[in-house]
Amino acid sequence: MSYSTLLIEKKENIGTITLNRPDKLNALCALAFQEFIAALHEVDQDDEIRVVIVTGAGRAFSAGLDLEEAKQGPSEFDLQATPIQDSLPWIPQIMRNMKKPIIAAVNGAAAGGGFTIALASDIRIASEDARLVAPFLRVGLMPELGSTYNLPRLVGIAKACEIIFNAKTVTAKEAKEIGLVNEVVPRDELMSFTWKMATEIAQMAPIPLQLSKRALYQGLDSQLAVQVQFEQMGQSTCFKSEDYKEGMKAFLEKRKPVFKGK
């Protein structure tokens, strides 16, 4: 599929989605949202891709909603409409349900919708000049796209309230201190650092990697007995896989395993 607001690159089992409206700081117009959802489905359905990187072209991750388009009327961005599974409000659920881990490489500003996309990613790596902000209350809106679910789970309820109620801009340094991002690196090292992490993850066995992502998030809202049962079922699947046999063989032979996702 061809896209006009983003780029997709596939290399060495890693898929990279780059928001590509640098002249508008990768602001999210209606088409950009639609194409982002389509791109998420594309990379998740590609069996050769094991890890996904999301980033922005130019000097920003995403400035959020395209205000030039939004001021023309609310129809394209009316979140009160009944959401369907592939509509804008379901982006965090789509990202959560993806089999592949998602790493956000936050290069510069991540505001509004850009902020929520970063929150919905599994891991966040920020450049030193990154700024994360949820400006919703400043413009008469409330946080959306799952940010009221994801943010408290990352930084705690008190800090989440501070960030939302004050529409506070969080620097990369503070974001690392409060657990909003995993790592902060110089801007010119952001993609190489993120690529290295993605490569290390991509070398893991795909089946248990996918099961682990599902189990970790399920565990946030689950009971211990339910999680133990899920782990038993998942482990049984892993034991029956060819990759488990390869992993054990490689360990005994003191070499790196070659996993095939089978």
Secondary structure, DSSP 8 states (H G I E B T S, - for coil): ---SSEEEEEETTEEEEEE--GGGTT-B-HHHHHHHHHHHHHHHH-TT--EEEEEESTTEEE--B-HHHHTT-SGGG-TTS---TTSGGGHHHHHHH-SS-EEEEE-SEEETHHHHHHHHSSEEEEETT-EEE--GGGGT----TTHHHHHHHHH-HHHHHHHHHTT-EEEHHHHHHHTSSSEEE-GGGHHHHHHHHHHHHHTS-HHHHHHHHHHHHHGGGS-HHHHHHHHHHHHHHHHTSHHHHHHHHHHHTTS-------
